[in-house]
Structures are given as structure tokens and as C-alpha cells.
């Protein structure tokens, strides 16, 4: 009698575990950094500064209908410019990206509006992409400083880039 009770309880436990896995929803974490682009070059340099208190938004929308937003959540960066957003659900059929919303710094709050620039960091939020970890790292996003720092000319020379963006 005791053996049959144990077998029935073990079977019920296995069944309930399987049922829980079937209905469990995927959970992901999107992480990234926001910086002040002190040289206005659109990439991180040793003169770039992290921005604490900046607001970003993670948004996902259907590929064939970008007006149908499936996920939308804002987050604020910590003192080192890092943000972290929890995302529920698999968004394999969606286009997901992180966009800049607001900078707390008046001297570094411009978002470059040039049409050729990518204004967001695209991310893949699905388990069907070969990434085992639930953590998704977004590319760094930067607000432009109103005026370049004095050391930027030397930095660009060191990188082999002229002020106009051409190679030295």
C-alpha cells in the first residue's frame, strides 16, 4: 500500500511539473549603457561619460505592422549609466529595440537626427536564436554633448580619424 501511494504521489508531482513547464512564460533581461558622447562621434571613446538618471525605452512591435506594439517599458540608468529591463514573453516574431528617451544633463541631451544613423539598439528577445542566457546585451546608446571637449581633436588623431570623419 505504501509503495503504491509513493508511486501515485511521484507520478502526480511529475505531471504537475510538466504542466507548469508547459504554461511557463519566458523571462528575459535587457541590459545596456547610456553615455554622453563628448566628442560627437557616435561611438564610445575614452572621453565618453556615463549618464546616470537617463531614461530609455525597450519596445517591441510586430514586424509586419510596426503600429502594433507588443511590449513597451521605460527604465532609468543608475549612477554608472547602466539600465536593466525585465521582459516577459518570447518576441521571436517582433522587432525589439532600445531607444533613448531623456537625458538629465542639459549639456548632453541631444539625440542625433541624421537619417543615416541607427537611433536605437536592436535586440533579439527569443530563445530560438542560439543564445542560452536570458540576458540580452544592447549596444551602448549615447546622447550628444552640445560642444566637443577640448581633448577630442587629440583623441581623433590618436584613432586615425580627421575632424570630418575621414581617415588620416
JOJO-V616627 format. One record per backbone hydrogen bond with DSSP energy under -1.0 kcal/mol. NH is the residue of the N-H (numbers start at 1). CO is the residue of the C=O. E is the energy in kcal/mol with one decimal. If there is no record, write none. Layout:
# JOJO-V616627
[[NH;CO;E] [NH;CO;E]]
This chain:
# JOJO-V616627
[[5;1;-1.8] [6;2;-2.1] [7;3;-2.4] [8;4;-2.3] [9;5;-2.6] [10;6;-2.7] [11;7;-2.4] [12;8;-2.5] [13;9;-2.5] [14;10;-2.4] [15;11;-2.5] [16;12;-2.5] [17;13;-2.3] [18;14;-2.4] [19;15;-2.4] [20;16;-2.3] [21;17;-2.1] [22;18;-1.8] [23;19;-1.5] [28;87;-3.1] [29;134;-2.4] [30;85;-3.1] [31;136;-2.9] [32;83;-1.4] [34;81;-2.1] [35;141;-2.2] [36;49;-3.9] [37;143;-3.6] [38;36;-1.6] [40;37;-1.1] [48;45;-1.2] [49;36;-1.6] [51;34;-2.2] [53;77;-1.6] [55;102;-3.1] [56;75;-2.5] [57;99;-2.3] [58;73;-3.0] [59;97;-2.7] [60;71;-2.7] [61;95;-2.0] [62;68;-2.0] [63;93;-1.5] [68;65;-2.1] [69;67;-1.2] [70;60;-2.2] [71;60;-1.6] [73;58;-2.3] [75;56;-2.4] [77;54;-2.4] [78;82;-2.6] [81;78;-2.2] [83;32;-2.3] [85;30;-2.5] [87;28;-3.0] [89;26;-3.4] [91;125;-3.2] [94;91;-1.5] [95;61;-3.1] [97;59;-2.4] [98;121;-2.2] [99;57;-2.5] [101;55;-2.7] [102;55;-1.5] [110;144;-1.4] [117;114;-1.4] [121;98;-2.4] [123;96;-2.2] [136;29;-3.6] [138;31;-3.2] [141;33;-2.3] [143;35;-2.2] [144;110;-3.3] [145;37;-1.8] [146;107;-2.7] [149;38;-1.6] [152;149;-1.7] [155;151;-2.0] [156;152;-2.8] [157;153;-2.0] [158;154;-2.4] [159;155;-1.8] [160;157;-1.0] [161;156;-3.1] [162;166;-3.5] [165;162;-1.9] [168;160;-2.2]]
